[in-house]
Amino acid sequence: MKKIITTSKAPAPIGPYNQAVLSGNTLYTSGQIALHPTTGALVLESIQAETTQVMENMKAVLAAAEMTFENVIKTSIFISDMHNFGEINAVYGTYFNEETAPARETVEVANLPKFVNVEISMIAVK
């Protein structure tokens, strides 16, 4: 059985998908970009600010499913320029305990929704 997870503390979907789906004890999140959940504006002042907004959006989605970053077992990071990897990784790393950090891949792509620089999705387990 699947349960749709939604929260007003993260941006509303901009297409035919949900913020996350809980199946059993496993949460599958949609990718988050740096949309501010209240204003709908993109947060693009710097790659650090953009990544922080993505992670805060993800934090809100996890919370709506009664989870935290400690529940995350896998992340996928999509970036438009691999030269930004270090700065993205530095922000991302502040949200996890390095000893229990999830598995991850980081992939450079040609374009992302709204032409942002970073999009992150996660899988978490209760």
CORJOTA-V827009 format. One record per residue. RES is the residue in three letters. SS is DSSP state (h for helix, s for strand, l for the rest). Layout:
<<RES;SS> <RES;SS>>
This chain:
<<MET;l> <LYS;s> <LYS;s> <ILE;s> <ILE;s> <THR;l> <THR;l> <SER;l> <LYS;l> <ALA;l> <PRO;l> <ALA;l> <PRO;l> <ILE;l> <GLY;l> <PRO;l> <TYR;l> <ASN;l> <GLN;l> <ALA;s> <VAL;s> <LEU;s> <SER;s> <GLY;l> <ASN;l> <THR;s> <LEU;s> <TYR;s> <THR;s> <SER;l> <GLY;l> <GLN;s> <ILE;l> <ALA;l> <LEU;s> <HIS;l> <PRO;l> <THR;l> <THR;l> <GLY;l> <ALA;l> <LEU;s> <VAL;l> <LEU;l> <GLU;l> <SER;l> <ILE;h> <GLN;h> <ALA;h> <GLU;h> <THR;h> <THR;h> <GLN;h> <VAL;h> <MET;h> <GLU;h> <ASN;h> <MET;h> <LYS;h> <ALA;h> <VAL;h> <LEU;h> <ALA;h> <ALA;h> <ALA;l> <GLU;l> <MET;l> <THR;l> <PHE;h> <GLU;h> <ASN;h> <VAL;s> <ILE;s> <LYS;s> <THR;s> <SER;s> <ILE;s> <PHE;s> <ILE;s> <SER;l> <ASP;l> <MET;h> <HIS;h> <ASN;h> <PHE;h> <GLY;h> <GLU;h> <ILE;h> <ASN;h> <ALA;h> <VAL;h> <TYR;h> <GLY;h> <THR;l> <TYR;l> <PHE;l> <ASN;l> <GLU;h> <GLU;h> <THR;h> <ALA;l> <PRO;l> <ALA;s> <ARG;s> <GLU;s> <THR;s> <VAL;s> <GLU;s> <VAL;l> <ALA;l> <ASN;l> <LEU;l> <PRO;h> <LYS;h> <PHE;h> <VAL;l> <ASN;l> <VAL;s> <GLU;s> <ILE;s> <SER;s> <MET;s> <ILE;s> <ALA;s> <VAL;s> <LYS;l>>
